[in-house]
Amino acid sequence: MAPDHPLPPCQATCRNCLLVLAPPLRLSFLPQPDSTRGRITITGAVLSALERATLFLQKMLPGINLDGAVGFQVMEVQLRSVQDKWTPDPQLRPLSLRARQLVNNLSILLHRSIFYLKRSDLVYLREFLTSIQPRFWKLPHIWTQTNASLVYPWLEPQDSFPADSSDACLVQLLGTGKDSSQPCRLSHFCRTFMTKPGHSGYSLSHQLFFFLWAKMKGCTKGLFHQSQHSISVFCTNMMERNQKAEATGYAHPTQDLFMENVMFCGMAGFSDFYKAQWLETTVSWQRPQESGFGKPAPKDEELVATRPHPQHILRRVRSREKLFADGCSCHNTATTVAALVGFLYFLAENPPANREQPPSTLSPQSDY
């Protein structure tokens, strides 16, 4: 069964597209995003990274998993909103046209991904199909910041990530299980697990993920009556984990969790996750040849090895994670592109007060 939406002729063969890609941009000495000039420079560079990552998605589409589809779906929803905000501004129109082309390509690829997801794990797809529907994702319009007073005074001594338990609770939340229960109804186990304090790592991020999905689903009663407080607690502690990762040099095993935290808390409306130095660092992690994210490229491995490592590396146990032979990770790439486009969405939501006339050279040429 062939996909019923072929790609445009310029992308018919991904290998050929990759051969004509411009070299990845190095964002050294990025300007501060407090002016139109600075934001156009940043936006053009981020769009280039997203275009390259989308070509990586195209090449790896037959091996995509649901994590990957969700991340790229979040990217598509946010980028579509960004493109709409840019269109009326003449200074941003060239970037808007690039964003629209990228959104169109993403829509085609995400539609095609359903075919491969059905073939690889039909039951899992049925349970979580909602999460790869554009209408499911609601973007933040009110922004806040984390509160250091909410940091846990202690942590669980071991923080394993029970993926099956987390998935089961999400299925209950969505109401997509075999019993076809009503959405937002939870077992005692899920109520306890998803609110237990002291978690870190992936257990913590998936507690936030659970409450974030509850907001998307419109759950407001019972456990979800105080959802915003729970979300604030989780994101404050995720911010602390990210700051520790930054302080220890972003050791490779922590990069995936770092980006997951930025993606989720950015979607929850926490603006302090959109730090300029985090954006610059994140784009530098894109593998130059493959255009995905994951294990550092060979030339970077020696540098990574010299950085101090945290004492405890939280390992992610997820049976459906997809690691490609080129060193890229489906999950890492998906969370990173969703986080990167979150930076653009935040900038579009908060335009600079003083408009400047930017020079025409500030919008890098599209990689398509």
C-alpha positions in Angstrom: 0.0 0.0 0.0 1.7 3.2 -1.2 1.2 6.5 0.6 -1.6 8.5 -1.1 0.1 11.8 -0.8 3.4 11.9 -2.7 5.9 14.6 -1.8 6.5 17.6 -4.1 9.0 16.9 -6.9 11.8 18.7 -5.1 11.6 16.3 -2.3 10.7 13.1 -4.1 14.0 11.5 -3.2 15.3 12.4 0.3 18.9 11.4 -0.4 19.0 13.9 -3.3 17.5 16.6 -1.0 20.1 16.0 1.7 22.9 16.4 -0.9 21.8 20.0 -1.6 21.3 21.1 2.0 23.3 24.1 3.1 25.7 23.5 5.9 24.1 23.7 9.4 24.2 27.1 10.8 26.4 27.7 13.9 24.7 30.1 16.2 27.7 31.6 17.8 27.2 35.2 19.0 23.5 35.2 18.4 21.9 38.6 19.0 19.6 39.1 21.9 15.9 38.6 20.8 14.9 42.1 22.0 14.5 43.7 18.6 13.0 42.8 15.2 16.5 42.7 13.8 17.7 40.2 16.4 14.6 38.1 16.2 14.8 37.8 12.4 18.3 36.5 12.7 17.4 34.0 15.3 14.2 32.9 13.5 16.0 32.3 10.2 18.6 30.1 11.9 16.0 28.1 13.8 14.0 27.6 10.6 17.0 26.2 8.9 17.5 23.7 11.7 13.8 22.7 11.5 13.9 22.3 7.7 16.9 20.0 8.1 15.2 18.0 10.8 12.1 17.6 8.6 14.3 16.1 5.8 15.6 13.7 8.5 12.0 12.8 9.3 11.3 12.2 5.6 14.3 9.9 5.3 13.4 7.9 8.4 9.7 7.9 8.1 9.3 4.1 7.6 10.9 3.7 11.1 9.0 6.4 12.9 7.4 5.7 16.3 4.6 7.5 18.1 7.0 9.6 20.1 8.4 10.9 16.9 5.0 11.6 15.3 3.8 13.5 18.5 6.9 15.8 18.5 6.6 16.7 14.9 2.9 17.2 15.2 3.5 19.7 18.0 6.1 21.4 15.8 3.5 21.6 12.9 0.8 23.1 15.2 3.1 25.7 16.7 4.7 26.6 13.4 1.3 27.1 11.7 0.4 29.6 14.4 3.7 31.3 14.1 3.3 31.6 10.3 -0.1 33.2 10.8 1.3 35.8 13.1 4.1 36.6 10.7 2.1 37.0 7.6 0.8 40.5 8.1 4.2 41.9 8.9 6.2 42.9 5.7 9.5 42.5 7.5 8.6 38.9 8.5 6.9 37.9 5.2 10.0 36.0 3.8 10.2 34.0 6.9 6.4 33.4 6.8 6.7 31.9 3.3 9.4 29.6 4.5 7.3 28.5 7.5 4.3 27.9 5.3 6.3 25.7 3.0 7.6 23.8 6.0 4.1 23.4 7.5 2.8 22.0 4.2 5.7 19.5 4.0 5.1 18.4 7.6 1.4 17.9 7.0 2.2 15.5 4.2 4.7 13.6 6.1 2.5 13.3 9.2 -0.3 12.0 7.1 2.0 9.4 5.6 3.3 8.4 9.1 -0.1 7.0 10.0 0.5 4.2 7.5 3.8 3.2 9.1 2.4 3.5 12.7 -0.5 1.2 11.8 1.9 -1.3 10.5 4.3 -1.2 13.5 1.9 -1.1 16.4 -1.8 -0.7 15.6 -3.1 -1.1 19.2 -0.7 1.5 20.5 -1.8 3.9 17.7 -5.5 3.4 18.4 -4.9 4.3 22.1 -2.9 7.4 21.4 -4.2 8.5 18.0 -5.7 11.7 19.6 -2.1 12.9 20.3 -1.2 13.2 16.7 -4.3 15.1 15.7 -3.7 18.9 15.2 -6.9 19.9 17.1 -5.7 18.2 20.3 -2.9 20.6 20.9 -3.8 23.9 22.5 -1.1 26.5 22.6 -0.4 28.8 25.6 -1.3 32.5 25.4 -0.7 33.4 29.1 2.9 33.2 30.2 4.4 32.6 33.6 7.7 31.6 35.2 8.8 28.9 37.6 8.9 29.5 41.4 12.0 28.4 43.2 10.1 28.0 46.4 8.4 24.9 44.9 11.6 22.9 44.5 11.4 19.5 46.3 13.4 19.4 49.5 14.2 15.8 48.8 14.0 13.3 45.9 13.2 9.6 45.6 16.5 7.7 45.9 15.9 5.9 42.6 13.8 7.3 39.8 12.9 4.6 37.4 10.5 5.4 34.6 7.7 2.8 34.4 6.7 3.4 30.8 3.8 0.9 30.8 2.3 2.4 34.0 2.5 5.9 32.5 1.0 4.8 29.2 -1.8 3.0 31.1 -2.7 6.2 33.0 -2.6 8.3 29.8 -5.0 5.8 28.2 -7.4 6.2 31.1 -7.1 9.9 30.8 -8.0 9.8 27.1 -10.7 7.2 27.5 -9.3 5.1 24.7 -8.8 1.8 26.5 -10.5 -1.5 25.7 -13.3 -0.7 28.2 -14.0 2.6 26.4 -14.3 4.5 29.7 -15.1 8.2 29.9 -12.1 10.5 29.5 -10.6 12.1 32.7 -11.6 9.2 34.9 -8.7 7.6 36.8 -7.9 4.7 39.0 -6.5 5.1 42.5 -3.1 4.0 41.2 -3.0 6.7 38.5 -4.1 9.5 40.9 -1.4 8.5 43.3 1.4 7.9 40.8 0.8 11.1 38.8 0.8 13.3 41.9 3.5 11.7 44.0 6.2 14.3 45.0 9.9 13.7 44.9 10.2 12.4 41.4 12.9 13.6 39.0 14.0 12.6 35.5 11.4 11.1 33.1 9.0 10.2 35.9 8.7 13.9 36.7 8.4 15.0 33.0 5.7 12.5 32.5 3.8 13.7 35.5 3.7 17.1 33.8 2.9 15.5 30.5 -0.1 13.8 32.1 -1.5 17.1 33.5 -0.7 18.9 30.2 -2.7 16.3 28.3 -5.5 16.7 30.8 -5.7 20.4 30.0 -5.7 19.6 26.3 -8.6 17.1 26.9 -10.5 19.6 29.0 -10.4 17.7 32.3 -11.2 20.1 35.2 -12.9 18.1 38.0 -11.5 16.2 41.0 -7.7 15.8 40.6 -7.6 18.3 37.8 -9.3 21.2 39.8 -5.8 22.4 40.9 -4.0 21.4 37.7 -2.1 24.7 37.4 -0.5 24.3 40.8 0.6 20.8 40.0 2.0 22.0 36.7 3.9 24.8 38.4 5.5 22.3 40.9 6.5 20.0 38.1 8.0 22.6 35.9 9.9 24.3 38.7 11.6 21.0 39.5 12.2 20.4 35.8 13.9 23.8 35.6 16.2 22.8 38.4 17.1 19.6 36.5 17.8 21.6 33.4 20.0 24.1 35.2 22.0 21.2 36.7 22.4 19.7 33.2 23.7 23.1 32.0 26.1 23.4 34.9 27.6 20.0 34.1 28.1 20.6 30.4 25.0 19.0 29.0 26.4 15.4 29.1 24.9 13.5 26.2 22.7 11.1 28.3 21.0 14.2 29.8 20.3 16.0 26.5 17.1 14.1 25.6 15.5 14.8 29.0 16.7 18.4 28.9 14.8 18.9 25.6 11.8 17.0 26.8 11.6 19.4 29.7 11.8 22.5 27.5 9.2 21.1 25.1 6.6 20.3 27.8 7.1 23.3 30.1 7.2 25.6 27.1 3.9 24.2 26.0 2.6 24.7 29.6 3.4 28.4 29.2 6.7 28.8 31.2 8.7 31.4 29.5 11.9 31.0 31.5 12.5 27.7 29.6 13.1 29.8 26.5 16.6 31.0 27.3 18.9 32.4 24.6 21.9 30.2 25.6 19.7 27.1 25.6 18.6 27.8 22.1 22.1 28.3 20.9 23.3 25.1 22.6 20.4 23.1 21.3 20.9 23.9 17.6 24.6 23.0 18.0 23.5 19.4 18.8 22.0 18.8 15.4 24.1 16.2 13.6 25.6 18.0 10.5 25.2 15.1 8.1 22.1 13.3 9.3 20.2 16.4 10.5 18.7 14.6 13.4 19.5 14.7 17.1 20.9 12.0 19.3 24.3 10.7 20.0 26.9 13.4 19.4 28.5 13.4 16.0 32.0 11.7 16.0 33.9 15.0 15.9 32.0 16.1 19.0 32.4 12.9 21.0 35.9 13.8 22.3 34.7 17.1 23.5 31.7 15.6 25.2 33.9 13.1 27.0 36.0 15.8 28.6 33.0 17.5 30.1 32.1 16.7 33.8 29.3 14.2 34.1 26.6 14.3 36.7 26.9 11.7 39.5 23.7 10.0 38.6 22.6 9.6 35.0 18.9 9.0 34.8 18.3 6.2 32.2 15.2 6.1 30.2 13.5 2.8 29.9 11.0 2.9 27.1 10.3 -0.2 25.0 9.2 1.8 21.9 12.2 4.1 21.7 13.7 4.1 18.2 17.4 4.5 17.8 18.6 4.7 14.2 21.9 3.3 13.0 23.3 6.7 12.2 23.2 7.6 15.9 20.1 9.7 15.8 17.2 9.1 18.2 13.5 9.4 17.1 12.5 10.6 20.6 15.4 13.1 20.9 14.8 14.5 17.5 11.1 14.9 18.1 11.4 16.6 21.4 14.1 18.9 20.1 12.2 20.1 17.1 9.1 20.7 19.3 11.2 22.7 21.7 12.9 24.7 19.0 9.7 25.8 17.4 8.5 26.7 20.9 11.2 29.3 20.9 9.7 30.8 17.7 6.2 30.6 19.0 7.2 32.5 22.2 8.9 35.2 20.2 5.9 35.5 17.9 3.6 35.8 20.9 5.8 38.5 22.4 7.0 40.8 19.6 9.5 43.6 20.3 8.1 47.0 21.2 10.4 48.9 18.9 10.2 47.8 15.2 13.4 48.2 13.2 14.0 47.9 9.5 16.2 44.9 9.1 18.8 44.5 6.4 17.8 42.1 3.6 20.6 39.7 4.4 19.2 38.6 7.8 16.9 35.9 6.5 19.0 32.9 5.6 18.0 31.1 2.4 15.7 28.2 2.8 17.2 24.7 2.9 14.4 23.5 0.6 
